[in-house]
């Protein structure tokens, strides 16, 4: 069955890294007859140049119709002074919102060959493979009331409201439990139920859903501040960490830094299942458009390649192909192939295209 994939390169290094991901996807199409149908369009600054807006209505329509969206990165100095709603980042926020992408999945994996890139001791991070599930469309970033208000006497008050409903908690928790079943079957749910009512509700609803439908998954709970500490002390104790928007923002950044390189980390954002039974999904590297190295064949394409791997796994259920792609990346790193961001002093780095070639030949060897 063919899969329609909306392909949005974006800005800066976006086109270069996405071209590499395209070659990898085409390799799978040719050798495995996977039938991926790539639909090209634009987002961010590139879309602003083409359509006068960072997310054209037609592009959004396609995003809502396809089986998955894969994106490079958006943003750059060229668009820094245009109005906020026309900036590249506004297009990204809008597509996430309109697609209803409420679950953000960020894996933090440490590849043995890159263990020295981490600032942590090797014995703490060796073999690390955790998944953070951050609720993405609720909580304090969206809650009302919000704003900055004059309260007289030269004083002002800033307000944001942490708010979660049963339905919002349950749908995020459901994704976490499903994910755990495909991994080591453990979920650690993190909140601040010691000091926040929204945290008490979060914990109660997670426990309830677990008892109703996911009794086979091991569930534990941790206060978010304790989790921040445990991520540094003993990160390998975790499999899936389930948490809200605010704590997830912080914990996922912390976890990504355990791995040492921003150019290596993919992400997925998932939404509801539509009327055709497909879960809305967008895949993208966690890094930005890196204008400082754009257009110079320097960027590491692995985060984007692994984002395609997450798409195989989570949108299409192509587990073997996803495993194969991860193994190919692992083999390339084991063979000492490095882009500039992961090269140790004295190692000669390869460019974006050459890293793509190396992954494709590693795939060919594996098949
Ligand atoms: P960045 O992630 O683009 O870059 C941070 C540093 O990491 C830079 O030195 C860059 O060269 C390096 N880097 C990033 N990705 C790399 C890769 N694949 N290979 C090698 N090196 C890599 O963050 P920034 O510099 O703060 O932001 C630049 C632009 O990207 C801004 O306009 C920002 O708004 C945007 N941004 C977009 C996204 C997104 O599209 N999801 C995310 C973050 C930032």
Boltz pocket constraint, residues with backbone or C-beta under 6 A from the ligand:
constraints:
  - pocket:
      binder: B
      contacts: [[A, 13], [A, 72], [A, 73], [A, 74], [A, 75], [A, 76], [A, 77], [A, 89], [A, 92], [A, 262], [A, 263], [A, 264], [A, 284], [A, 285], [A, 286], [A, 287], [A, 288], [A, 289], [A, 290], [A, 291], [A, 292], [A, 293], [A, 298], [A, 299], [A, 300], [A, 301], [A, 303], [A, 341]]
      max_distance: 6.0
